[in-house]
Amino acid sequence: MKKISRKRVFSKISAFVSTPIVRYLLILLLVTFGIMGIIYFVEAGKNDDISSFSDVLWYTLATITTVGYGDISPSSSLNLKNIFR
């Protein structure tokens, strides 16, 4: 069996990540999870609808896709409209 060097593996990964679409998706994913963390720490103790990180994931995905079912909404005094002003 031929051994693959670490340098070659890292160069392949680097080439893949350096493509614009992958870089964009990684940044989008990082920003989404960052906002999810903010929502969780602001709303977790104050909102009965948000009790776990999966609830925040549902809220975030429904908001991003503009479906907005309305089953979960911010209820703390520090809600998102105050954060992003």
N, C-alpha and C positions, 0 to 999 in steps of 0.2 A: 504494500500500500504506500502510495506517495504521500509524503508529509508536506502539508501546506504551511508556509511560514506565516507568522503573525503579521509581518510587514505587508504581505500580499493581501491578507484578509482585511487589515485596516485600510489599505488603499482602495479595495473594492467597496467597503462600507462608506468611505469618504467620498468616493465618486458617486455613489448612489444618493447620499444625503445632500450633496452639493447641487443636485438638479433643482431648478426653481420650484417645481410643483411639490416636491417632497419637503423642501425647506419651508414653503408656505404652509403646508399641512402641519408640520411640526410646530411652527409658531402659533398657528390657530389652536392646536391641541394644548399647548402650554398656557396660552391666554385663557382658554376655556376652563382648564383645571384651576388656574389662579382665581378666576372669578367665582368658580364653584367653592373654593376654599373660603373666600370672603363671605359669600352668601351663607355658608354653613356656620361660620363662627358668629355671624351677626344674628341669624335667625334661629339657630338650633334650640336655645333655651326659651325663646319667646313665642315661637310659632308652633302650634300643635301639629300642623300639617308637615313640618320639616323636622323629622326626628333622626334621620340617618343620611349618610352621604348619597345613598341611592335616591332618596327623595329629592335631594339637591340636583342630582343628575337628571331626573325627570323634569324638574322645574326649569333647568337650564336648557335642555334639549327642546322643550315645548316653547320656550321663549326665543331661542335662536331660530327655530324653524317657523316662527310667527304663527304657530297653531294656536297657542294661548288658550288652552282648554278652560282655564279659570278655576281649576280645582285646588291649586296652591297659589297663594299670593303673599308678598311680604307683609308682615304685621308689626315689626318692631319700629321703634321711633327713629332708628337709623336705617331707613330703607334705601334701595338703590338709587332713587332719584336724588337723594342727598349726597350719596357717595360720588356720583359722576357730575356734579355741578362744578 
